[in-house]
Amino acid sequence: MTSSSATPASAPAALDAFIARWQHAGGSERANYQLFLTELCELLGLPRPDPAGDDTRDNAYVFERRVVMRQPDGSANNGFIDLYRRGAFVCEAKQSGKALDTSGWDKAMLRAHNQADQYARALPADEGRPPFILVTDVGRNIELYAEFSRSGATYTPYPDPRSHRIRLEDLRRDDIRQRLRDVWLDPLSLDPARRSARVTREIADRLASLAKSLEAAGHPPQQVAGFLMRALFTMFAEDVGLLPPRAFTELLESLKGEPHAFAPMLEHLWQNMNTGGFSPILRNKVLRFNGGLFSEASAIPLDRDQLELLLKASEADWRYVEPAIFGTLLERALDPRERHKLGAHYTPRAYVERLVLPTVIEPLRAEWKEVQAAALTYEQQGKHREAVAEIRAFHRHLCEVRVLDPACGSGNFLYVTLEHLKRLEGEVLNLLHDLGESQGLLELEGVTVDPHQFLGLEINPRAARIAEMVLWIGYLQWHFRTHGSVNPPEPVLRDFRNIEHRDALIDYEREEPVTDEAGRPVTRWDGVTYRKSPITGEDIPDEAA
């Protein structure tokens, strides 16, 4: 499938005519949906659907694509996809005639989504499941749902539960028209993990170069790791809007000619970030971050070359860092013994999801489907209070879920679980909003899915610290993705102590060395450190480690 080019500049007159023609459309979807979707393709400069043939294997882009629906009792019947594009999407069309964002409309859209999901799962195995489901209320609304792994997981609102609905008026926006073109022509390009993985690798490479340089200058690895973790979170805070735009990057640029001032100025900034208030360094007020990360505010003096490496890292777009792999790459970048693995294979997000989805998310989604059905039934019966209570109870349940990883490493499993729970929470809050309830009220009360629900045990102290930061970066990314430029409540970071540095199996109060008869400690190989054999030149265990 070829990549889409830039969005054709749909003439304002053509947009006006399309919107005016369809915004008051009536009748049934059977009468209108094919015409609506055909004219939408013309507006966006997309190919029209092909005529359907007798052999479904040839029907790669058609209206009314036939699929065989297998029933639990072994019987089968034919279903028909309103519009199908192989490798791209299944589209289900309705013309609800109901007011947008009401419970009746929600119920109609939910039925259409479930129907499209069944069609996607009924497609022949050799065609595979498409990455997108489209649900359209003809002439008024298009909803996007994505499942980029194409492995049978749940299709979730794309790009998120707050912005997956495209109203007719939204077609005036260039980015929305481009998004729809990409759904048709290059759907996998919309997978955020693709861009994030590239950005994350670039950042990790730069941090590894700087870490190596600092260690070569005589700074202990643990000190280097703590310094770089504070620095990288500062870069992230700048790019998502927790600090003034480009404030940290411009500070680094201003210090290129006087690197001797770098450490004291950065320490002063981090002290301000820990407590909040006016920062003379940035000449602006900063939020209170706290959370333990900036309670230790020491900075390492840098020379010109090292400052340049840090500046290059700060110029990356930290909004798109992928927490699911960032933890692993950062751990390798900061560990001298692991740095050689930086370019090696890491566990892809899809592999993590194979464990997360069936064990945690799918059972919760099954519950959510039942809650949705019950709430919408209550609403239809005029029992608004009961409908809201049903949804709020499920939301409270989501916020009480606890997930433990007893060997959490750098937090990949916990982060992916957090993101999927936030997606589900977004759908819950959307339905509350459609029922006339305030979403913001829940968050003001502190009732929201957040990092304190994700618990980890990790024997490696550096990995434990990285895991905690990975959770916060992922949580804050989701916050800004769904709330725009609204800052989270202070302190931005909270020291939940949910990631513990300790052994998952053995609890002990202290370590005592075993000594020989002469009182000297008896050592054993640490299982990690090697040295070069003076005879063969090969790596052998370092008995002194």
Secondary structure, DSSP 8 states (H G I E B T S, - for coil): -----S-----HHHHHHHHHHHTT--S-HHHHHHHHHHHHHHHHT--------SSGGG-SEEEEEEEEEE-TTS-EEEEEEEEEETTTEEEEEE---S-TTSHHHHHHHHHHHHHHHHHHHHS-TTT---SEEEEEETTTEEEEEE-TT-SS---EESS-TTT-EEEGGGGGSHHHHHHHHHHHH-GGGG-HHHHHHHHHHHHHHHHHHHHHHHHHTT--HHHHHHHHHHHHHHHHHHHHTSS-TTHHHHHHHHTTT-GGGHHHHHHHHHHHHHH-EEETTTTEEE----TTTTTS-------HHHHHHHHHHHTS-GGG--HHHHHHHHHHHH-TTTGGGTTS----HHHHHHHHIIIIIHHHHHHHHHHHHHHHHHHHTT-HHHHHHHHHHHHHHHHH--EEETT-TTSHHHHHHHHHHHHHHHHHHHHHHHTT--HHHHHHTT-S--GGGEEEEESSHHHHHHHHHHHHHHHHHHHHHHHTT----SSSS-----EEES-SS---S-----B-TTS-B-----SS-EEE-TTT-SEEE-TT-
